[in-house]
């Protein structure tokens, strides 16, 4: 075996998967996982762990996989992560754990993400559950939102013996894992629902259809219902638009709405009545992972799809793997271009976009080169559906109904990075509600930090 190259992972053929919603990546089998694990150098001073926002003992779990001890490997991961089957699929490993892997200096880094996914899937198939606390400690904590931050915070607190209740606004738990990330990257029933069940197995209660700020406020939870601390992990569900003419037309979606209808409300299945306008020719504006998810979903619904992004290929914020998969599936990239107006027909429906070409100028504050319009380069693209994927901000409902909770000018809750503490005593926050739209794993890291912060606060109270 060549130790420099990783064991390849099987995937559905592009032509086949572009017409279905089955998972694209098929994962390792036992032999492949053990062979890949054998490439790990088991470094004493493991750099990969420094790249992991939830500090999984990566060499520890891989050493167990190498020996075929898959159950032991699962318990090593479970000490740090409540959602391994999710993270193994959607983490940007290439810039995190695998980006720091010493094996990757000469040759390819160990496929840490694919191994994590294998272990989590194996545990699920063999009915292995995470270990719950011996006894309760008598303290009650409320968690708002059942996305990655909320599930992680709740799971960590439950393991420490807290009585935890999660309040979820939607009818199904999982947050962005159920409404945002498509089925073909993250199967809902098989993976997400099973991970939520694992968190419940730790003793966490989940109440759905509870909109905090409407059904009940944070002050009421603390004053009337006996919750001594609250963690806010309510995400960033408020879509941004460009503010250009024609954006109010029918057939213009935010990526959030388009994906929610498909993922949570199963619009892609024939036996569901969720209305969705898939369109024959779709423009997706934006270049992040969410733009790729929306584009690949529209493609599977039978559309010709163009991604319009104002910078170049190098600057695409989406993961390389996502861009590669999108291209394989026949999605057309119109780079260094930006819509200036959406064209509307006499019935008020979108019929296309006026687009201007861009060139890259000087780097901006973030170090990325700023796109500059090329005068006179405008042209029109036809489309019957336009999906805006320009990022999201936190919904102001919670911050506006909670006295003494400080937010910044982007409506994000201000919280300490180390502990998740906010300006209001006993209230902690993390994930996209604090940072604005970011990754699943960063939200999990924030949930983990807040669980520690809440534990310290209640232990000293």
N, C-alpha and C positions, 0 to 999 in steps of 0.2 A: 504493500500500500504506500502511496505517495503522501507523506505527512504534510507536504507544503500546500496541497489543494484540498478544499473541503469536499466532503461527500455531497454530491449534488442532490437536490430535493426535487421530487416529482411534482409536476404541475399539469393542470388540464391544458390541452392544446388550445391556442388562442382562438382559432376559428370555431371551435366547439363552445368554449366558455363565453364568447361574446354574445351568445344567444341564450345563456342560462344564468341562474343566480346561485349555482352550486359553488362551493369554495374553490378558489383558483389553485391555491397551494395545497398539496395533498399530505405533506409532512413526512417524517421519517418512520420506518418500521423499526423493530427492536435491533436487528442486525446493523442497520444504517446508523442508528443512534449510538450504539456501542462503538462502532468504527470511528464515528466523528468525535466521540468523547475521548477516544484514545489519542487524538491529536493534541489534547490539552497538556500543557507543560507543568500544570499544577504549581504555578509560581508561588514562592513563599510570600513575596510582597505583591499580592495580586492587584495589578493595575485595573483589571476589568471591574472589580468591585467599586473602585473609585468613580468609575463611569456610570454606575447604576444609581439612579435617584432613590431607590429603596434599599440599597446596600445588601442585595442578596449575596450569600456565601457561594459565589459562582464556582470556584475550584472544588468546594465541598460537594456540591450537588453533582458536578460533572464526574468527579471521582467515583461516586456511587453508580452513575449511569454506565461508566466504563466497566464496572464489575457486574452489571446486570441487576443491581439492587435498586429497582425503580421506585419502590415504595419508600425506601429510605431517602432517595433523592427528592421525592415529593415533600417529605417532612422537613428537609433542609430548606427548600424554597418557601414552604408555608410559614416558616418562622418569620420571614421578611415580607412576603407578598400574599395578598388575599385573592389576586386575580391572575395566576400564572398562565392560564390558557388564553386569556385576553392579551397579556403582555407579550407572550411568545409570538402572537400574530401581528400586533399593531405597534409595538415599540419601535422607534428609530434606532435599532441596535447598532447600525453602522456608525453612528456618531457618538454612541454611548459605550456600553460594555465592549462591543466588538472593535470599536474605534481605538480602544486602549490595549487590546489584546497583544501580548508580546509575540505570540506565534505569527501575528500579522506583520511583523517587521520584515521577516523573511517568509514569503508565501502569504496564504490567505488566513485571516483570523478564524478562530474556532466559531462554528455556527451556534453561538450561545442561545440566540432567540429560538432557533429551530429545535434545540435540545430542550429548552424550557417548555416549549409547546408540546413536545413529545411526552415529557414527564407528566405534565398536567392532563393530557388526553389519556395517557395510560392509567393514571390514578382514577379519573372519572369512569373509564370503562371497567375498572376493577372495584368500583364502589369504595375507594379510599377517601375518607373525610379528614379535614384538618382537626387537630385536637382542641377541645373546648376547655374553659376554665374549670377548676375543681369546684369552686364555690363563688357565689356572688359577694361583692364587698359592700352592698347596701347603698351605693351611689347611683343616681339616675342621670343619664345624659341623652340629650336630643340631637339628632343629626338631620340637617335639612338637605335633601337631595340624595338620590341613590345612584349617582354616577360614580366614576372611579375614585374621586376624593372622598365622598361620603361613605362608600362601601369600605374603603381602606381604613378610614378613621374609626368607623363602627366596629369593624373586625378586630382591629388592634385593641380597642377599649374592651370589647367583649372578652378577649383572651386574658385581660387583666382583671376580669370579674365584675365589670360595670354592667348595669341594666340599661341597655341601649335601644332606643326606638328611632327608626329612620322615618321621616315624613317626606313623601314623594308627591309632586304635583300631578304627574301623569298617571294613567291607569296601569302602567307596568313599570316595574323597577329596572334600573340599569342606566338611566340617563343617556348620555351621548352614545353609549355602547349599544343601546337599542334603537334610538331614533336617528343617530348620525351616521355611524359606520355601516356600510352596506353588508348585506348577507354574504356576498361572495368573498369578503375579507374576514368577516366575523359572524359565523352562524349564530342566529339568535337563540334557538331552542337548545341546540346541542351544547353550545359554549357559554353564552351569556347567562341564560336561565340557570344553568348548572352551577356557575360561579356564584350567582345570587343565592342559590340554595345552600351553597357551602358557607356563606356568610350567616345565613339564618341558622345553620347547624351549630354555629358558635353561640347561639342564644339571642341573636339580634332580631328584633321585631320590625316589620316594615308595614307602614300604613300608607296606602296609595290614595290618589285623588284628594290630597290635602295641600292646598295652596297657602303657604305661609305668607302672611301679610293680608290674606283675604279670609280664609277659613279660621285662622288663629294667628296671633302675632307672637313674636319671640318673647316679648314681655309677659304675655299671658302664659306661655309655656313655663317660664321661670317662676312667675308669681303664683299661678293657680294650680299648675300641674306637677309641681315638685321636681322639675328638672334643674339640677344644680349647675349645669354647663350646657352650652349649645355650640355645635359646629355647623357653620354655614358652608355648604358645598353645592351651591345652587347653579353653578356654571355660568355660561355666557350665551344666553339664548336669543339675544336681540340682534337681528341681522343689520348689516350696514348696506347702504345703497350709494350710488355715485352722485345722485342729484342732477342727472342729465335729463333733457326733454324726452318724453315718451316712456319713462320708467313706470308710469302708472297703468300702462296698457295691459290688457288681458294677455295671458301667455308669458308674462314676466314673473319669475319666481325668485325668492331668495333660495340659496342652496339648502338652507335650513328647512324651509317648507317642503321643497321638492324631495329631500332625503327623508324627512319625517313621514310624509305620505307613503313613501315606498317601504321604508324599513320598519317603522313602528306599526303603520296601518296597512301594510302588505298590499299596496296598490299594484305591485308587479304580478300578483296572483290573479287568475281569472275569477276565482270564487270569492273575491272580496269586492265590496261595492265602493271602496274609497275612490273618489274622483281624482284622476291625474291626467294632465295633458302632456303626453310624451312628445308629440311633435314628430315631423318627418326630418326637419333640419334644425338642430339645436346649437345655440352659441352658449358656451360657458365662459363667463368673464372672471379671470383669476388664475393663479398658478399654484395654489397650495394643495395639501392632501385632500381638503374638502372639495376643491374644484375637480380633482381627479375622480373622487368618489361620485360626484354628480355626473360628470361626463361619462364615466364607465357604466353608471346606472342607465342613463339616457340611451347609451349605445345598445345595452341589453334589451331596452324597450323598442328597439328597431330603428333608431334615428341615425342620421349622419350627424356627427358631432364635431364642432370646432371649438378648441380652447383658445380664447383670445387673451393674451397676457402682455403687459406693457414693457416687460424686460425680456432678456434673451434666455436661451437654454440654461446657461451657467447659473443664472439668478433664480431659476424656478425654485420656490421654497419647498415644493413637495419632495418626498423621499424619492431617491433614484429608482427604487424598485417599482414605485407607483407609476412614475413617468414611463418606465420601460414597459410595464404591463399595459398601460393605456395605448402606447404606440403599437404594441403587438396586436391590440384589439381593433386597430384601424381608426383611432381617434386622430383628427388632424390638428396640428399645433400651428396657430397663427401668432408667432411671437413678435415682439417689438411692435405691437399694435394696441390701440386703445379706443374703445367706443366713445364718440362725442355726442351721439344722439341715437335713440331707438326710433325706428320708423313705424308708423301706426296706420292701419287701413281705415276705411270709412266706418267699419263696425267697432272700432276701438280695440282691435286685436293687433298684436305686434306682427310686423311683416319683414323686419330686418333691422340692421344696424348700420349707422354711418361710422366708419372706423378711420382713424388717422394713424399713419406710420410714425414710429418713434426711433430715436437713436440714443445710445447711452452717453451721458455727459459725465460730470465730475462725481466722485463718490459723495453720498450724503452722510449724515451723522452716524448711521449704522454701518458705514463702510461699503454699502452697496451703491453701485453707480446709478445716478438718478436718470430716469428716462425723460427725454426732451422731445417735444413734437417736431416733426419735419413739416414746415409750412407747405400747403398745397398738395399734400400727399393723400388727401381723403378719398375714400372709395366706399362702396356699399356692399354689405353681405346680406344675402337673403336668409331669413329664419322665421319659423313660426313659434319658436319657444326660445326665451332667453333666461339663463339662470345666473344670478349674480352671486359670486362667491368671493366676497371682499372682506371676510372676517366678521366677527360678532362682538358685541359688548354685553356686559351683565345687565339683566333686567333690573330696573331700579325699584321694583316692588318691595323687596325686603328692606333695602337701605332706607326707603322713604317711610316705612312703617315701624322702624325701630329707633327709639330715642337714643341719642348718644353714640351712634355708630358712624364713624368718620369714613368718607369716601373721597377719592381723588377726582380730578376733572374728567376722567374717562368713565366715571360712575363705578369704578372698581372699589371694593372694600379695602381699606388699608389694614394690613395685618403683618405682624412680625414674621420674618422668614423662619427663624429658628423654632418658634413655638406656636405660630398661628394666632397669637393673641391680637384682638382688635382693641379699639378705644373703649369698648364697653366691657366691664368686668364680667368674667364668666362666659363671654362670647368669643368664639374662635372662628377663623375662616381660612379657606384654602382652595386651590384649583383655579379654574377660569373666572370665578367670581372675584378673585383677587388679582390675577395676572392678565385677565382678558384671554381670548382664545389661545390655547397652547396644546400640549400633548397629554394623552392619557397618563403616561408615566409621571410627568411632572405634577399632575393633579394628585396622583397616588402618593408621591413624595410629600406633598403638602398635607395630605390627610394623615400621613404617618407622623409628621412633625407635630401636627395639632393634637393627635392622640397622646403623644408624649407630653405636650404642653398642658393638656387638660388633666392628665394623670398627676403631674407635678402640682398643678393648682389645687386639685381636690385633695391630694395627699397632705398638703400643707395647710388646708383650710381649717 
